[in-house]
Amino acid sequence: MNGSNDYAIKRVGVLGAGNGGITFAAHFLDTPGVEWVSLYNRSPARREPICARGNRIFSRGEIGGPGGKEMKLALVTGDPVEASRDADLIIMAGIQQAIDPIGRALGSHVRPDQVIMIGSGTLGSTWEMRASLRAGGCKDLPVVGEFNILPYATKLDDGVEGRVWVRGVKKALDAAFVPEEAVDPAFRAKLLEIYDCLNIFPDVLYTGLSGANMVFHPVVVMRNLHKIEAGRPWRLYEEGVTPEVSVLFDLVDKERMAIARACGIEMVTMLKFLSTAYPPFDGAEVTNIYEWFRSRMRSKEGQVHLEAVPGPLSVNVRLIEEDVPYGMVPLEALGNIVGVATPTISAFIDEAVELMGVDYRKTGRSLEKMGDEMRASLKRIGGKDD
């Protein structure tokens, strides 16, 4: 990559045309020095409306301004290799289940001077991408990194594919890369310029272990199955988070914190993280997770509010199908490596396996699949391993 900060990221390939992918594409198209952005999506249903508009996407709000802005993509394709060719930065913006097939597809094509970044990571996203690139024939791995969360609060605009309403760019955002020391200084500087609240950590253990979804989502869904079975609309956090459910959140979080400490990493509790990133409305004082959830129930203009979040009407949702195999399973596996018992996490995995009829310890980021990458991360940060 060019050593100039202005041109450290000139060409961007975005893999995934959901709301997150469109927002990434719009943000980089709106960034000085970026020459072109290409877009991949497997499903024609998301590609074709964009192609019909001459490869143009639309963004309003934090990106694009109040009136919105139309922007032209260099390429819209159903081939991830074509979208990634000649890109300085490849952003994987799809679901976690897409990491393995995309990594394998890119394996024999990706170059060591490119950077691949998972747009919204869970525990082990980077580990899985690296393993999948190898399985696809990559001999000289590029730098692979991840954001801990999607950097944007964004939604579909007017129900039209390729149009987004960006309500905000996150003010608390973390990232990490493997290997961290191989990140080009100009690339790092440009990324920090684009995301001015970004913290870059020494390893993806930091970003992965900070994930909130694996702590909350499986618990709140599996303790509200009766609401799903009733088949009536319900509210995920307003009705689903009870004092009893909050106790289970705390138990899962304590196991996460114990694993982090055994890895040599100091993490804040989920209560402290949430209270900092999303302060209680009107300065309310909270002393536990349940109180924090209640404090965010009343809508305030321009702020994230929770009472409007609908509960699922089926168990076939990402809150289980993603957050168990790509969150709880690697968390349990990491606990096994560093010698930390995870009775609550393991019990929820067992429940999910029985509920869904899928052995998530085989299909997910298991110790068998990810053990080598986990141990390599522990070695990089000087943490404990077996």
C-alpha atoms as one frame of an Amber mdcrd trajectory, in Angstrom:
protein
   0.000   0.000   0.000   1.056   3.553  -0.619   2.793   5.120   2.389   0.722
   8.309   2.232  -2.063   8.447   4.809  -4.379  10.113   2.274  -4.125   7.124
  -0.044  -3.571   4.220   2.354  -7.052   2.898   1.497  -7.807   3.624  -2.139
  -9.828   0.588  -3.237 -12.407  -1.209  -1.111 -14.277  -4.452  -1.709 -17.406
  -4.900   0.431 -18.691  -8.461   0.764 -22.344  -8.373   1.752 -25.141  -6.034
   0.623 -27.250  -5.926   3.766 -27.738  -2.658   5.620 -24.273  -2.910   7.159
 -22.565  -3.617   3.836 -24.347  -0.763   2.050 -23.374   1.582   4.893 -19.727
   0.524   4.744 -19.774   1.100   0.976 -21.377   4.532   1.345 -18.973   5.570
   4.098 -15.890   4.692   2.087 -17.285   6.229  -1.104 -17.744   9.399   0.939
 -14.140   9.250   2.225 -11.485  11.425   0.529  -8.820   9.425  -1.248 -10.980
   6.364  -1.932 -11.044   5.752  -5.685 -13.640   2.989  -5.907 -15.766   0.562
  -3.943 -17.043  -2.761  -5.252 -19.891  -4.794  -3.773 -20.580  -8.534  -3.602
 -23.741 -10.288  -2.545 -24.687 -13.915  -3.064 -28.411 -13.230  -3.418 -29.592
 -11.577  -6.668 -32.531 -10.109  -4.723 -30.170  -7.615  -3.110 -27.923  -7.049
  -6.117 -30.486  -6.518  -8.851 -32.203  -3.380  -7.485 -28.774  -1.756  -7.164
 -27.721  -2.823 -10.651 -31.016  -1.502 -12.044 -30.054   1.941 -10.721 -26.732
   1.866 -12.536 -24.793   0.435  -9.556 -25.897   3.341  -7.383 -26.598   3.192
  -3.668 -28.148   5.871  -1.467 -27.401   6.993   2.090 -28.912   9.673   4.293
 -28.352  10.781   7.846 -24.915  10.650   9.443 -23.518   9.574   6.065 -24.960
  11.468   3.120 -26.549  14.309   5.083 -30.213  15.017   5.888 -31.267  15.048
   2.260 -29.250  12.000   1.349 -26.683  11.304  -1.308 -26.516   8.897  -4.218
 -23.164   7.211  -4.807 -21.907   4.981  -7.601 -20.206   1.641  -7.041 -17.497
   0.505  -9.416 -18.855  -3.038  -9.537 -21.780  -5.089  -8.213 -21.248  -8.826
  -8.515 -22.203 -12.278  -7.274 -18.537 -13.337  -7.204 -16.567 -12.477  -4.023
 -13.262 -12.977  -5.817 -14.205 -10.412  -8.480 -15.308  -7.908  -5.824 -12.043
  -8.347  -3.889  -9.622  -8.222  -6.779  -7.242  -5.226  -6.517  -8.875  -3.995
  -3.266  -6.590  -2.625  -0.571  -9.258  -3.362   2.034 -11.778  -6.211   1.876
 -14.676  -5.812   4.314 -16.631  -8.933   5.151 -20.053  -7.471   6.001 -22.181
 -10.621   5.880 -23.382 -12.997   8.566 -20.965 -15.137  10.566 -22.038 -18.265
   8.664 -20.661 -16.706   5.470 -17.084 -16.371   6.772 -16.059 -19.945   6.015
 -17.351 -20.167   2.414 -16.046 -16.707   1.552 -12.661 -17.429   3.121 -12.379
 -20.646   1.134 -13.418 -18.856  -2.071 -10.798 -16.137  -1.568  -8.058 -18.493
  -0.389  -6.180 -18.992  -3.648  -6.770 -15.396  -4.825  -6.121 -13.094  -1.888
  -2.765 -11.310  -1.743  -0.600 -10.804   1.365  -0.635  -7.016   0.854  -4.430
  -6.854   1.172  -6.278  -6.450   4.479  -9.445  -8.381   5.277 -11.688  -6.977
   7.987 -14.767  -8.546   9.541 -17.320  -5.748   9.695 -18.990  -7.012  12.856
 -17.029  -9.681  14.665 -17.972 -12.277  17.222 -15.574 -14.404  19.246 -13.325
 -16.106  16.690 -14.401 -14.326  13.483 -10.801 -13.579  12.550  -9.667 -17.050
  13.635 -12.237 -18.639  11.332 -11.365 -16.396   8.388  -7.673 -17.279   8.720
  -8.457 -21.005   8.948 -10.813 -20.802   5.957  -8.288 -18.900   3.837  -5.776
 -21.673   4.532  -8.357 -24.318   3.659  -8.956 -22.463   0.380  -5.308 -22.662
  -0.576  -3.809 -19.463   0.838  -0.108 -19.961   1.616   0.793 -16.400   2.576
  -1.982 -14.985   4.756  -2.919 -11.316   4.611  -3.601  -9.294   7.736  -7.078
 -10.191   9.002  -8.940  -8.064  11.532 -12.339  -7.312  12.966 -14.509  -4.639
  14.511 -16.086  -5.737  17.770 -19.473  -4.424  16.598 -20.946  -2.957  13.435
 -19.668   0.646  13.436 -23.063   2.061  12.451 -26.605   2.425  13.690 -28.263
   1.926  10.313 -31.465   0.646   8.771 -33.074   0.118   5.396 -34.458   3.374
   3.993 -38.003   3.311   2.587 -37.865  -0.474   2.286 -35.623  -0.241  -0.806
 -32.541  -2.436  -1.202 -29.368  -0.381  -1.544 -30.772   2.562   0.405 -29.851
   3.169   4.048 -30.672   5.642   6.768 -27.578   5.982   8.955 -28.664   7.222
  12.355 -25.158   7.303  13.759 -21.533   6.165  13.695 -20.709   4.399  16.947
 -18.791   6.403  19.549 -17.427   3.302  21.267 -15.718   1.046  18.735 -12.878
  -1.466  19.021 -10.794  -3.308  16.450  -7.913  -5.775  16.373  -5.754  -7.427
  13.716  -3.749 -10.631  13.275  -0.845 -10.234  13.099  -1.084  -6.789  14.687
   2.552  -5.907  13.981   2.051  -6.405  10.232  -0.542  -3.620   9.915   0.829
  -0.847   7.710   1.170   2.374   9.779  -0.466   4.421   7.012  -3.408   2.005
   6.913  -3.790   2.220  10.683  -3.682   6.023  10.577  -6.301   6.195   7.827
  -8.628   3.819   9.688  -8.311   5.952  12.832  -9.117   9.015  10.736 -12.268
   7.402   9.324 -13.394   6.031  12.707 -12.202   8.688  15.123 -13.449   6.852
  18.240 -11.707   3.595  17.333  -9.534   1.725  19.831  -7.113  -0.776  18.277
  -6.149  -3.657  20.573  -3.170  -6.033  20.410  -5.182  -9.144  19.522  -8.663
 -10.300  18.570  -9.057 -11.920  22.003  -9.840  -8.410  23.242 -12.522  -7.704
  20.656 -13.987 -11.211  20.771 -14.264 -11.396  24.536 -15.935  -7.988  24.668
 -18.925  -9.208  22.662 -22.289  -8.561  24.299 -24.525 -10.589  22.004 -23.275
 -13.966  23.226 -24.041 -12.900  26.811 -27.582 -11.641  26.233 -29.207 -13.043
  23.116 -29.318 -16.819  23.716 -30.406 -16.288  27.314 -33.273 -13.904  26.632
 -34.613 -16.006  23.752 -34.368 -19.411  25.438 -35.961 -18.123  28.631 -38.901
 -16.749  26.655 -39.758 -19.753  24.486 -43.311 -19.677  25.803 -43.780 -16.260
  24.194 -42.447 -17.547  20.868 -44.679 -20.622  21.050 -47.727 -18.427  21.758
 -47.280 -16.909  18.301 -48.225 -13.399  19.410 -46.050 -10.285  18.979 -43.926
  -9.504  22.013 -41.066  -7.193  22.916 -37.660  -8.763  23.315 -36.231  -6.556
  26.048 -39.285  -4.869  27.531 -41.093  -8.155  28.208 -38.272 -10.672  27.908
 -35.798  -9.208  30.406 -37.061 -10.031  33.884 -35.105  -9.959  37.166 -34.674
 -13.744  36.835 -33.340 -13.478  33.272 -30.974 -10.716  34.405 -29.477 -13.041
  37.030 -28.620 -15.467  34.207 -27.047 -12.602  32.223 -24.815 -11.961  35.225
 -23.814 -15.618  35.553 -22.818 -15.821  31.880 -20.949 -12.525  32.200 -19.030
 -13.725  35.274 -17.838 -16.756  33.335 -16.794 -14.502  30.424 -14.886 -12.258
  32.841 -13.156 -15.255  34.467 -12.018 -16.513  31.060 -10.697 -13.059  30.148
  -8.726 -12.863  33.420  -7.247 -16.312  32.792  -6.155 -15.065  29.363  -4.406
 -12.127  31.029  -7.005  -9.586  29.867  -8.861  -7.155  32.088 -12.428  -6.683
  30.875 -15.173  -4.469  32.238 -18.488  -6.030  33.180 -21.329  -5.859  30.690
 -23.138  -3.542  33.105 -20.252  -1.068  33.057 -19.838  -1.345  29.287 -23.531
  -0.752  28.612 -23.778   2.099  31.100 -20.806   3.826  29.424 -21.716   3.189
  25.786 -25.451   3.733  26.273 -25.979   5.821  29.424 -29.319   5.446  31.223
 -31.847   8.041  30.121 -32.128  11.179  32.242 -29.033  10.244  34.260 -30.802
   7.414  36.094 -28.590   5.462  38.508 -28.396   1.733  37.875 -26.803  -0.940
  40.017 -27.557  -4.069  38.000 -28.312  -5.282  34.481 -32.062  -5.390  35.017
 -32.126  -1.735  36.082 -30.036  -0.764  33.051 -32.473  -2.430  30.653 -35.411
  -0.718  32.361 -33.584   2.619  32.158 -33.453   2.411  28.354 -37.090   1.566
  27.720 -38.455   5.044  27.158 -37.793   6.371  23.662 -35.687   9.491  23.266
 -35.187  11.174  19.940 -31.899  10.181  18.311 -30.952   7.590  20.926 -30.999
   3.818  20.965 -34.079   2.676  22.816 -35.086  -0.859  23.648 -38.822  -1.009
  24.139 -39.423  -1.064  20.377 -37.250  -4.146  19.689 -39.610  -6.994  18.712
 -39.174 -10.497  20.036 -38.774 -13.336  17.519 -41.772 -15.431  16.528 -39.547
 -18.404  15.657 -36.497 -20.000  17.236 -34.778 -19.848  13.832 -33.140 -16.490
  14.516 -29.587 -15.167  14.596 -29.914 -14.685  18.350 -29.534 -18.463  18.633
 -28.217 -19.660  15.278 -25.324 -17.168  15.341 -24.732 -16.257  18.968 -24.528
 -19.844  20.228 -22.156 -21.472  17.664 -20.159 -18.279  17.017 -20.225 -16.885
  20.553 -20.956 -19.294  23.365 -19.245 -22.312  21.752 -15.818 -20.641  21.296
 -16.203 -19.051  24.740 -16.657 -22.516  26.267 -13.722 -23.818  24.203 -11.467
 -20.984  25.339 -12.488 -21.713  28.919 -11.372 -25.307  28.433  -7.948 -24.156
  27.224  -7.330 -21.763  30.122  -8.900 -23.980  32.778 -12.059 -21.983  33.572
 -15.314 -23.850  34.176 -18.365 -22.566  32.287 -21.405 -24.325  33.791 -23.929
 -21.651  32.784 -22.594 -21.175  29.255 -22.359 -24.943  28.732 -25.926 -25.432
  29.964 -27.250 -22.903  27.450 -25.295 -24.564  24.636 -26.798 -27.910  25.654
 -30.288 -26.373  25.640 -29.743 -24.811  22.216 -28.482 -28.098  20.773 -31.572
 -29.901  22.044 -33.937 -27.128  20.959 -32.554 -26.722  17.438 -31.488 -30.306
  16.752 -28.050 -29.064  15.673 -24.779 -30.005  17.362 -23.353 -26.498  17.611
 -20.144 -27.826  19.160 -19.463 -29.487  15.797 -20.833 -26.841  13.448 -19.568
 -23.833  15.412 -16.139 -22.515  16.421 -15.214 -25.508  18.502 -11.976 -26.312
  20.286 -11.299 -28.904  17.613 -11.623 -26.337  14.812 -10.246 -23.200  16.433
  -7.874 -24.543  19.101  -4.687 -23.712  17.189  -5.835 -20.144  16.492  -6.913
 -19.702  20.128  -3.532 -20.864  21.415  -1.754 -18.598  18.925  -3.720 -15.597
  20.242  -2.894 -16.539  23.821   0.780 -16.793  22.907   0.716 -13.393  21.198
  -0.606 -11.651  24.303   1.398 -13.743  26.757  -1.699 -15.351  28.227  -2.136
 -18.797  29.725  -2.618 -21.878  27.575  -2.411 -25.599  28.112
